[in-house]
């Protein structure tokens, strides 16, 4: 099976493979004479990986000045990655050479960075070391090696780290010991599940299921019914009061209408009286009416006396 990692940033088809024979080790990643491709400033963590007789390359001029490398291994640090990419692009650094990459990143991020280099198809990762958060990988030409899917590798890697616990995260990888420990833990967990699952099913069956509502629930339901009845009574009273109010309002509107009609008639009579009082004939008529009224009042008073 062919398993590789695709990187969207580098475009389709760009990938870096994982050899099925990849070794996980906690041993020193570099031994013997090594050419170190690094930045102008090398960090303390990068120095810890370097052999004593390392040759430092910090620029194109340094690389050209070294001349022949005699198939010696290379070590690329995090700060030297851009220089290594440039050397590979210019054809001065053969990607088929044994190269160790220490990019101070987890495995997935490290492989994604290597994918950007567009290495030949026969180049694959054949060695992984360092810590989980600062993986060191080695690449070389592995033309006939079976390749693994990165997702499957990552899944197994994550399960291994989870089962071994949090303290395992920063420990160097030890292939034989960690693999055996993972196998033992897996067997223990499976055995525990085989024991617990039937017991859990039996316990769930034995749990008493309530056949009806509790006394407290029944009490609350009764209180709710009483409150509902009180609400219905109050609502009926409100409806009756609203009906009475509407009837009184209708009577008030009728009385108000009669009052307006009487006021209009009074204004009309007042206007007629003023018009009659202002005319000569009207003044004579009023005087006669007043005399007549006065005479009638006197006669009525005498009769009463």
Secondary structure, 3 states (H helix, E strand, C coil): CCCEEECCCCCCCCEEEEEEEEEECCCCCCCCCCEEECCCCCCHHHHCCCCCCCEEECCHHHHHHHCCCCCCCEEEECCCHHHHHHHHHHCCCCCCCCEEEECCCCHHHHHHHHHCCCCCCCEEEEEEEEECCEEEEEEEECCCCCEECHHHHHHHHHHHHHHHCHHHHHCCCCHHHHHHHHHHHHHHHHHHHHHHHHHHHHHHHHCCCCCCCCHHHHHHHHHHHHHHHHHHHHHHHHHHHHHHHHHHHHHHHHHHHHHHHHHHHHHHHHHHHHHHHHCHHHHHHHHHHHHHHHHHHHHHHHHHC
